[in-house]
Amino acid sequence: MEFDKEIDATGLNCPLPILRCKKGLSELQPAQTLKVIATDPGAVKDFNAFCAQTGHELLQLDNNGTSFTFYIKKRIN
């Protein structure tokens, strides 16, 4: 999947992956895509809740067994 910016949050625990994601999204234009890599098992629940609450769209979630990769489309204001 194509993306405009990547954040590596591997090794970080809640709430740091979400905080890094929030900062990364603030640097993007509306409708651009952010890729976030995280290893915290709670990140799946956290990112789903974050997107539901903020209006950003979780386009795809990949799990390779050791990390999770989230593709998040920034909401259009």
C-alpha distance (Angstrom), angle and dihedral (degrees) to the residues before:
residue distance angle dihedral
M1 . . .
E2 3.79 . .
F3 3.80 119.6 .
D4 3.79 138.8 177.4
K5 3.81 101.0 -143.9
E6 3.81 136.1 15.1
I7 3.80 129.5 -148.5
D8 3.79 121.0 -167.3
A9 3.81 108.8 -153.4
T10 3.80 96.3 162.1
G11 3.78 113.3 147.3
L12 3.80 93.0 18.7
N13 3.80 122.4 118.0
C14 3.79 131.2 -148.6
P15 2.99 127.4 -33.0
L16 3.82 96.3 17.9
P17 3.85 98.2 73.4
I18 3.81 90.0 53.4
L19 3.80 92.3 45.9
R20 3.81 91.0 50.8
C21 3.80 89.2 47.7
K22 3.79 91.7 50.8
K23 3.81 91.1 51.0
G24 3.80 91.5 46.9
L25 3.79 92.6 50.7
S26 3.81 90.5 50.8
E27 3.81 88.2 60.7
L28 3.83 93.5 53.7
Q29 3.77 132.1 82.0
P30 3.83 118.8 -117.4
A31 3.84 112.9 -76.5
Q32 3.81 93.2 19.8
T33 3.81 118.5 126.9
L34 3.79 129.0 -120.3
K35 3.81 122.3 -159.3
V36 3.81 115.1 -152.5
I37 3.80 124.0 -173.4
A38 3.81 115.5 -161.3
T39 3.80 137.1 166.8
D40 3.82 99.8 -165.5
P41 3.84 107.0 112.0
G42 3.81 89.5 -145.2
A43 3.80 90.6 59.4
V44 3.80 93.0 87.8
K45 3.80 92.4 60.6
D46 3.81 91.6 39.2
F47 3.82 95.5 51.8
N48 3.80 92.8 45.5
A49 3.80 90.2 52.4
F50 3.81 92.5 43.1
C51 3.81 92.4 53.5
A52 3.80 93.1 45.0
Q53 3.81 91.4 51.3
T54 3.81 98.4 42.6
G55 3.80 102.4 37.6
H56 3.80 95.5 -119.4
E57 3.80 113.9 136.3
L58 3.79 122.2 -119.1
L59 3.80 98.9 -145.4
Q60 3.78 99.2 178.9
L61 3.79 142.0 -4.5
D62 3.81 121.0 -158.5
N63 3.80 124.9 -171.5
N64 3.80 118.4 -168.1
G65 3.81 94.4 178.3
T66 3.80 96.5 -98.2
S67 3.80 102.5 45.7
F68 3.78 142.7 20.1
T69 3.78 123.9 -131.3
F70 3.79 118.0 -157.4
Y71 3.80 125.1 -167.2
I72 3.78 109.9 -160.3
K73 3.80 125.1 -175.2
K74 3.80 113.4 -148.7
R75 3.77 112.4 -120.9
I76 3.76 120.8 -109.6
N77 3.79 107.2 -115.9
